[in-house]
Amino acid sequence: MKNFFRFLMLALLATTTMVNVACSDDDDAPANALIGTWVEDIDDMPYILTFNANGTGSLQLTNSGGTSMSTPFEYIYYAAEHQVDIIGSALAGSHYVVITANSLVLSPSSGINYYFKRQ
């Protein structure tokens, strides 16, 4: 009986360890879902938004005359809060983020949503 009890406790300990490892906290996961190039047309002008893995990115605007301008920025992505803070571009500010496989929605506090498609 004593050996059975030890075996049972060992099995319980092993199971508990495996469950704790399998249920780790993913809040510190990299911003993989955000990383990439996203495109939106606003008033027939393409906005190309690129997020790099190192916390930098760029916003490229092309006007109707074909002139293109690119602005670099930095960002901090908070996956658990579904929020991205963009620093240094026309989209600067804090945005609520919704990401699917092919779409990105940025919702700033101004209430104007930006709808991007993955390129």
OpenMM code with the backbone's topology and positions (N, CA, C; nanometers):
from openmm import Vec3, app, unit

residues = "MET LYS ASN PHE PHE ARG PHE LEU MET LEU ALA LEU LEU ALA THR THR THR MET VAL ASN VAL ALA CYS SER ASP ASP ASP ASP ALA PRO ALA ASN ALA LEU ILE GLY THR TRP VAL GLU ASP ILE ASP ASP MET PRO TYR ILE LEU THR PHE ASN ALA ASN GLY THR GLY SER LEU GLN LEU THR ASN SER GLY GLY THR SER MET SER THR PRO PHE GLU TYR ILE TYR TYR ALA ALA GLU HIS GLN VAL ASP ILE ILE GLY SER ALA LEU ALA GLY SER HIS TYR VAL VAL ILE THR ALA ASN SER LEU VAL LEU SER PRO SER SER GLY ILE ASN TYR TYR PHE LYS ARG GLN".split()
positions = [
    Vec3(0.0819, -0.1183, 0.0000),
    Vec3(0.0000, 0.0000, 0.0000),
    Vec3(0.0872, 0.1259, 0.0000),
    Vec3(0.1979, 0.1195, 0.0747),
    Vec3(0.2880, 0.2325, 0.0826),
    Vec3(0.3491, 0.2628, -0.0552),
    Vec3(0.3866, 0.1587, -0.1300),
    Vec3(0.4417, 0.1773, -0.2644),
    Vec3(0.3373, 0.2330, -0.3600),
    Vec3(0.2156, 0.1878, -0.3490),
    Vec3(0.1068, 0.2371, -0.4340),
    Vec3(0.0860, 0.3866, -0.4087),
    Vec3(0.0878, 0.4282, -0.2814),
    Vec3(0.0708, 0.5687, -0.2461),
    Vec3(0.1848, 0.6527, -0.3039),
    Vec3(0.3084, 0.6048, -0.2976),
    Vec3(0.4229, 0.6753, -0.3554),
    Vec3(0.4083, 0.6863, -0.5071),
    Vec3(0.3666, 0.5792, -0.5714),
    Vec3(0.3451, 0.5794, -0.7152),
    Vec3(0.2374, 0.6811, -0.7519),
    Vec3(0.1295, 0.6830, -0.6771),
    Vec3(0.0192, 0.7757, -0.7026),
    Vec3(0.0657, 0.9208, -0.6870),
    Vec3(0.1421, 0.9503, -0.5849),
    Vec3(0.1936, 1.0859, -0.5624),
    Vec3(0.2909, 1.1264, -0.6734),
    Vec3(0.3750, 1.0333, -0.7172),
    Vec3(0.4687, 1.0610, -0.8251),
    Vec3(0.3935, 1.0895, -0.9554),
    Vec3(0.2912, 1.0113, -0.9846),
    Vec3(0.2100, 1.0325, -1.1042),
    Vec3(0.1381, 1.1674, -1.0982),
    Vec3(0.0872, 1.2024, -0.9813),
    Vec3(0.0203, 1.3308, -0.9632),
    Vec3(0.1184, 1.4467, -0.9817),
    Vec3(0.2367, 1.4340, -0.9289),
    Vec3(0.3393, 1.5366, -0.9437),
    Vec3(0.3792, 1.5536, -1.0907),
    Vec3(0.3977, 1.4431, -1.1615),
    Vec3(0.4336, 1.4485, -1.3038),
    Vec3(0.3222, 1.5135, -1.3851),
    Vec3(0.1988, 1.4792, -1.3564),
    Vec3(0.0847, 1.5369, -1.4286),
    Vec3(0.0753, 1.6866, -1.4029),
    Vec3(0.0920, 1.7264, -1.2783),
    Vec3(0.0868, 1.8679, -1.2440),
    Vec3(0.1971, 1.9458, -1.3159),
    Vec3(0.3152, 1.8916, -1.3221),
    Vec3(0.4264, 1.9568, -1.3904),
    Vec3(0.3968, 1.9726, -1.5386),
    Vec3(0.3451, 1.8705, -1.6032),
    Vec3(0.3144, 1.8774, -1.7464),
    Vec3(0.2042, 1.9793, -1.7740),
    Vec3(0.1035, 1.9865, -1.6891),
    Vec3(-0.0050, 2.0828, -1.7088),
    Vec3(0.0477, 2.2245, -1.6939),
    Vec3(0.1319, 2.2491, -1.5955),
    Vec3(0.1867, 2.3835, -1.5767),
    Vec3(0.2754, 2.4257, -1.6927),
    Vec3(0.3516, 2.3367, -1.7479),
    Vec3(0.4362, 2.3680, -1.8629),
    Vec3(0.3503, 2.3940, -1.9864),
    Vec3(0.2482, 2.3148, -2.0072),
    Vec3(0.1624, 2.3288, -2.1250),
    Vec3(0.0766, 2.4538, -2.1191),
    Vec3(0.0500, 2.5056, -2.0025),
    Vec3(-0.0359, 2.6231, -1.9870),
    Vec3(0.0447, 2.7477, -1.9561),
    Vec3(0.1581, 2.7637, -2.0193),
    Vec3(0.2420, 2.8794, -1.9912),
    Vec3(0.1749, 3.0071, -2.0389),
    Vec3(0.2170, 3.1202, -1.9851),
    Vec3(0.1615, 3.2503, -2.0182),
    Vec3(0.2208, 3.2974, -2.1509),
    Vec3(0.1364, 3.3311, -2.2479),
    Vec3(0.1814, 3.3717, -2.3804),
    Vec3(0.1855, 3.5226, -2.3975),
    Vec3(0.1691, 3.6012, -2.2908),
    Vec3(0.1675, 3.7459, -2.3030),
    Vec3(0.2984, 3.8022, -2.3552),
    Vec3(0.4085, 3.7319, -2.3341),
    Vec3(0.5376, 3.7805, -2.3778),
    Vec3(0.5731, 3.7327, -2.5188),
    Vec3(0.4777, 3.6759, -2.5891),
    Vec3(0.5033, 3.6255, -2.7243),
    Vec3(0.5385, 3.7419, -2.8164),
    Vec3(0.6228, 3.7202, -2.9158),
    Vec3(0.6572, 3.8277, -3.0079),
    Vec3(0.5358, 3.8705, -3.0893),
    Vec3(0.5465, 3.9858, -3.1497),
    Vec3(0.4340, 4.0441, -3.2231),
    Vec3(0.4197, 3.9850, -3.3627),
    Vec3(0.4334, 3.8556, -3.3755),
    Vec3(0.4310, 3.7926, -3.5072),
    Vec3(0.3070, 3.8254, -3.5882),
    Vec3(0.1925, 3.8342, -3.5238),
    Vec3(0.0689, 3.8606, -3.5987),
    Vec3(0.0706, 3.9995, -3.6609),
    Vec3(0.1369, 4.0935, -3.5999),
    Vec3(0.1412, 4.2306, -3.6491),
    Vec3(0.2494, 4.2507, -3.7546),
    Vec3(0.3558, 4.1734, -3.7465),
    Vec3(0.4699, 4.1907, -3.8353),
    Vec3(0.4312, 4.1599, -3.9796),
    Vec3(0.4714, 4.2492, -4.0677),
    Vec3(0.4440, 4.2305, -4.2097),
    Vec3(0.4068, 4.3621, -4.2745),
    Vec3(0.3586, 4.3540, -4.3978),
    Vec3(0.3201, 4.4714, -4.4753),
    Vec3(0.1703, 4.4703, -4.4962),
    Vec3(0.1089, 4.5849, -4.4708),
    Vec3(-0.0359, 4.6015, -4.4767),
    Vec3(-0.0681, 4.7198, -4.5679),
    Vec3(-0.1777, 4.7104, -4.6453),
    Vec3(-0.2124, 4.8135, -4.7432),
    Vec3(-0.3571, 4.8564, -4.7247),
    Vec3(-0.3803, 4.9889, -4.7349),
    Vec3(-0.5159, 5.0446, -4.7361),
    Vec3(-0.5194, 5.1582, -4.8368),
    Vec3(-0.6288, 5.1693, -4.9102),
    Vec3(-0.6494, 5.2819, -5.0015),
    Vec3(-0.7425, 5.3814, -4.9347),
    Vec3(-0.6937, 5.5043, -4.9169),
    Vec3(-0.7745, 5.6126, -4.8617),
    Vec3(-0.7785, 5.7222, -4.9670),
    Vec3(-0.8987, 5.7522, -5.0164),
    Vec3(-0.9156, 5.8532, -5.1219),
    Vec3(-0.8244, 5.8250, -5.2404),
    Vec3(-0.8217, 5.7000, -5.2842),
    Vec3(-0.7405, 5.6554, -5.3984),
    Vec3(-0.5905, 5.6753, -5.3784),
    Vec3(-0.5489, 5.6860, -5.2522),
    Vec3(-0.4064, 5.6940, -5.2222),
    Vec3(-0.3699, 5.5727, -5.1364),
    Vec3(-0.2780, 5.4894, -5.1867),
    Vec3(-0.2403, 5.3730, -5.1068),
    Vec3(-0.1544, 5.4102, -4.9860),
    Vec3(-0.1915, 5.3563, -4.8724),
    Vec3(-0.1129, 5.3653, -4.7501),
    Vec3(-0.0512, 5.2274, -4.7298),
    Vec3(0.0803, 5.2192, -4.7282),
    Vec3(0.1503, 5.0926, -4.7071),
    Vec3(0.2169, 5.0992, -4.5701),
    Vec3(0.1703, 5.0151, -4.4801),
    Vec3(0.2157, 5.0135, -4.3420),
    Vec3(0.2971, 4.8873, -4.3198),
    Vec3(0.4216, 4.9023, -4.2765),
    Vec3(0.5100, 4.7878, -4.2546),
    Vec3(0.5557, 4.7849, -4.1093),
    Vec3(0.5360, 4.6703, -4.0439),
    Vec3(0.5845, 4.6474, -3.9084),
    Vec3(0.6979, 4.5459, -3.9153),
    Vec3(0.8154, 4.5820, -3.8632),
    Vec3(0.9308, 4.4926, -3.8582),
    Vec3(0.9383, 4.4254, -3.7215),
    Vec3(1.0087, 4.3156, -3.7142),
    Vec3(1.0194, 4.2387, -3.5896),
    Vec3(1.0962, 4.3129, -3.4806),
    Vec3(1.1765, 4.4115, -3.5166),
    Vec3(1.2604, 4.4811, -3.4187),
    Vec3(1.1943, 4.6036, -3.3565),
    Vec3(1.0632, 4.6223, -3.3760),
    Vec3(0.9924, 4.7352, -3.3163),
    Vec3(0.9968, 4.8623, -3.3986),
    Vec3(1.0403, 4.8520, -3.5232),
    Vec3(1.0390, 4.9659, -3.6145),
    Vec3(0.9433, 4.9363, -3.7285),
    Vec3(0.9151, 5.0392, -3.8059),
    Vec3(0.8284, 5.0204, -3.9210),
    Vec3(0.8331, 5.1422, -4.0095),
    Vec3(0.7452, 5.1432, -4.1111),
    Vec3(0.7367, 5.2587, -4.1995),
    Vec3(0.5951, 5.2716, -4.2525),
    Vec3(0.5583, 5.3956, -4.2795),
    Vec3(0.4309, 5.4272, -4.3424),
    Vec3(0.4631, 5.4953, -4.4740),
    Vec3(0.4236, 5.4332, -4.5843),
    Vec3(0.4501, 5.4884, -4.7172),
    Vec3(0.3181, 5.5373, -4.7755),
    Vec3(0.3166, 5.6630, -4.8189),
    Vec3(0.1993, 5.7241, -4.8801),
    Vec3(0.2333, 5.7592, -5.0244),
    Vec3(0.1419, 5.7313, -5.1155),
    Vec3(0.1605, 5.7669, -5.2562),
    Vec3(0.0407, 5.8497, -5.2988),
    Vec3(0.0638, 5.9734, -5.3452),
    Vec3(-0.0473, 6.0590, -5.3859),
    Vec3(-0.0922, 6.0272, -5.5273),
    Vec3(-0.1982, 6.0930, -5.5706),
    Vec3(-0.2567, 6.0637, -5.7018),
    Vec3(-0.1611, 6.0948, -5.8163),
    Vec3(-0.0628, 6.1822, -5.7930),
    Vec3(0.0368, 6.2134, -5.8950),
    Vec3(0.1495, 6.1117, -5.9020),
    Vec3(0.1481, 6.0141, -5.8116),
    Vec3(0.2490, 5.9101, -5.8124),
    Vec3(0.3681, 5.9381, -5.7230),
    Vec3(0.3674, 6.0531, -5.6545),
    Vec3(0.4771, 6.0861, -5.5639),
    Vec3(0.4621, 6.0060, -5.4355),
    Vec3(0.5708, 5.9442, -5.3946),
    Vec3(0.5684, 5.8569, -5.2777),
    Vec3(0.6531, 5.9161, -5.1658),
    Vec3(0.6048, 5.9021, -5.0427),
    Vec3(0.6779, 5.9500, -4.9259),
    Vec3(0.6722, 5.8412, -4.8187),
    Vec3(0.7862, 5.8092, -4.7605),
    Vec3(0.7932, 5.7062, -4.6579),
    Vec3(0.8383, 5.7683, -4.5262),
    Vec3(0.7666, 5.7354, -4.4178),
    Vec3(0.7989, 5.7864, -4.2852),
    Vec3(0.8305, 5.6701, -4.1926),
    Vec3(0.9508, 5.6656, -4.1364),
    Vec3(0.9822, 5.5594, -4.0411),
    Vec3(0.9158, 5.5878, -3.9065),
    Vec3(0.8905, 5.4817, -3.8308),
    Vec3(0.8355, 5.4972, -3.6968),
    Vec3(0.8829, 5.3829, -3.6089),
    Vec3(0.8586, 5.3978, -3.4805),
    Vec3(0.8813, 5.2906, -3.3835),
    Vec3(0.7450, 5.2526, -3.3275),
    Vec3(0.7350, 5.1295, -3.2777),
    Vec3(0.6082, 5.0878, -3.2191),
    Vec3(0.6329, 4.9917, -3.1036),
    Vec3(0.5331, 4.9866, -3.0153),
    Vec3(0.5310, 4.8900, -2.9063),
    Vec3(0.3971, 4.8181, -2.9161),
    Vec3(0.4023, 4.6862, -2.9258),
    Vec3(0.2803, 4.6057, -2.9408),
    Vec3(0.2515, 4.5324, -2.8111),
    Vec3(0.1315, 4.5519, -2.7590),
    Vec3(0.0853, 4.4851, -2.6376),
    Vec3(-0.0192, 4.3823, -2.6792),
    Vec3(0.0251, 4.2601, -2.7046),
    Vec3(-0.0629, 4.1564, -2.7577),
    Vec3(-0.1800, 4.1276, -2.6646),
    Vec3(-0.1547, 4.1199, -2.5351),
    Vec3(-0.2606, 4.0855, -2.4396),
    Vec3(-0.3698, 4.1922, -2.4354),
    Vec3(-0.3311, 4.3177, -2.4563),
    Vec3(-0.4279, 4.4277, -2.4534),
    Vec3(-0.4831, 4.4614, -2.5919),
    Vec3(-0.4345, 4.3953, -2.6959),
    Vec3(-0.4735, 4.4241, -2.8346),
    Vec3(-0.4502, 4.5720, -2.8655),
    Vec3(-0.3298, 4.6184, -2.8349),
    Vec3(-0.2987, 4.7590, -2.8508),
    Vec3(-0.1601, 4.7753, -2.9109),
    Vec3(-0.1463, 4.8759, -2.9968),
    Vec3(-0.0154, 4.9129, -3.0498),
    Vec3(0.0016, 5.0635, -3.0323),
    Vec3(0.1182, 5.1032, -2.9826),
    Vec3(0.1532, 5.2443, -2.9716),
    Vec3(0.2522, 5.2748, -3.0834),
    Vec3(0.2136, 5.3646, -3.1737),
    Vec3(0.2985, 5.4038, -3.2861),
    Vec3(0.3581, 5.5400, -3.2548),
    Vec3(0.4895, 5.5510, -3.2713),
    Vec3(0.5617, 5.6728, -3.2380),
    Vec3(0.6307, 5.7248, -3.3632),
    Vec3(0.5919, 5.8438, -3.4114),
    Vec3(0.6661, 5.9094, -3.5177),
    Vec3(0.6140, 5.8922, -3.6582),
    Vec3(0.4841, 5.8914, -3.6810),
    Vec3(0.4312, 5.8898, -3.8177),
    Vec3(0.2945, 5.9554, -3.8182),
    Vec3(0.2317, 5.9612, -3.9349),
    Vec3(0.0971, 6.0180, -3.9450),
    Vec3(-0.0039, 5.9374, -3.8633),
    Vec3(0.0266, 5.8135, -3.8335),
    Vec3(-0.0614, 5.7284, -3.7521),
    Vec3(-0.0165, 5.7243, -3.6059),
    Vec3(0.0647, 5.8205, -3.5638),
    Vec3(0.1181, 5.8210, -3.4269),
    Vec3(0.0049, 5.8219, -3.3252),
    Vec3(0.0244, 5.7438, -3.2197),
    Vec3(-0.0730, 5.7369, -3.1118),
    Vec3(-0.0969, 5.5937, -3.0704),
    Vec3(-0.1915, 5.5775, -2.9809),
    Vec3(-0.2278, 5.4467, -2.9296),
    Vec3(-0.3499, 5.3956, -3.0057),
    Vec3(-0.3429, 5.2725, -3.0542),
    Vec3(-0.4502, 5.2158, -3.1356),
    Vec3(-0.4937, 5.0808, -3.0784),
    Vec3(-0.6247, 5.0597, -3.0737),
    Vec3(-0.6771, 4.9259, -3.0465),
    Vec3(-0.6587, 4.8473, -3.1754),
    Vec3(-0.6174, 4.7203, -3.1656),
    Vec3(-0.5804, 4.6412, -3.2829),
    Vec3(-0.6661, 4.5157, -3.2922),
    Vec3(-0.7169, 4.4894, -3.4127),
    Vec3(-0.7822, 4.3623, -3.4427),
    Vec3(-0.7081, 4.3033, -3.5617),
    Vec3(-0.6536, 4.1822, -3.5440),
    Vec3(-0.5752, 4.1181, -3.6491),
    Vec3(-0.6356, 3.9831, -3.6820),
    Vec3(-0.6567, 3.9590, -3.8120),
    Vec3(-0.6919, 3.8261, -3.8610),
    Vec3(-0.5819, 3.7841, -3.9573),
    Vec3(-0.5999, 3.6711, -4.0227),
    Vec3(-0.4964, 3.6214, -4.1136),
    Vec3(-0.4636, 3.7222, -4.2236),
    Vec3(-0.5648, 3.7932, -4.2742),
    Vec3(-0.5423, 3.8829, -4.3873),
    Vec3(-0.5844, 4.0263, -4.3641),
    Vec3(-0.6250, 4.0621, -4.2424),
    Vec3(-0.6681, 4.1993, -4.2200),
    Vec3(-0.6185, 4.2534, -4.0871),
    Vec3(-0.6030, 4.3851, -4.0847),
    Vec3(-0.5590, 4.4583, -3.9669),
    Vec3(-0.6489, 4.5802, -3.9542),
    Vec3(-0.7083, 4.5979, -3.8376),
    Vec3(-0.7886, 4.7163, -3.8108),
    Vec3(-0.7215, 4.7921, -3.6972),
    Vec3(-0.6899, 4.9190, -3.7234),
    Vec3(-0.6354, 5.0078, -3.6213),
    Vec3(-0.7459, 5.1041, -3.5818),
    Vec3(-0.7763, 5.1110, -3.4529),
    Vec3(-0.8811, 5.1997, -3.4022),
    Vec3(-0.8202, 5.2970, -3.3011),
    Vec3(-0.7870, 5.4180, -3.3454),
    Vec3(-0.7348, 5.5167, -3.2519),
    Vec3(-0.8478, 5.5749, -3.1668),
    Vec3(-0.8122, 5.6515, -3.0668),
    Vec3(-0.9146, 5.7098, -2.9793),
    Vec3(-1.0024, 5.8115, -3.0520),
    Vec3(-0.9587, 5.8597, -3.1681),
    Vec3(-1.0389, 5.9556, -3.2451),
    Vec3(-1.1635, 5.8922, -3.3040),
    Vec3(-1.1671, 5.7594, -3.3082),
    Vec3(-1.2850, 5.6898, -3.3584),
    Vec3(-1.2816, 5.6585, -3.5061),
    Vec3(-1.1795, 5.7013, -3.5776),
    Vec3(-1.1674, 5.6718, -3.7210),
    Vec3(-1.0887, 5.5426, -3.7351),
    Vec3(-1.1517, 5.4391, -3.7885),
    Vec3(-1.0839, 5.3104, -3.8049),
    Vec3(-1.0081, 5.3063, -3.9379),
    Vec3(-0.8930, 5.2401, -3.9335),
    Vec3(-0.8142, 5.2168, -4.0540),
    Vec3(-0.8159, 5.0671, -4.0815),
    Vec3(-0.8568, 5.0303, -4.2031),
    Vec3(-0.8703, 4.8894, -4.2419),
    Vec3(-0.7616, 4.8550, -4.3429),
    Vec3(-0.6693, 4.7701, -4.3020),
    Vec3(-0.5584, 4.7280, -4.3877),
    Vec3(-0.5727, 4.5818, -4.4273),
    Vec3(-0.5213, 4.5484, -4.5440),
    Vec3(-0.5145, 4.4094, -4.5914),
    Vec3(-0.3679, 4.3698, -4.5973),
    Vec3(-0.3416, 4.2442, -4.5597),
    Vec3(-0.2027, 4.1951, -4.5660),
    Vec3(-0.1573, 4.1877, -4.7100),
    Vec3(-0.0366, 4.2355, -4.7343),
    Vec3(0.0170, 4.2331, -4.8719),
    Vec3(0.1022, 4.1105, -4.8911),
] * unit.nanometer
topology = app.Topology()
chain = topology.addChain("A")
for resn in residues:
    res = topology.addResidue(resn, chain)
    for name in ("N", "CA", "C"):
        topology.addAtom(name, app.Element.getBySymbol(name[0]), res)
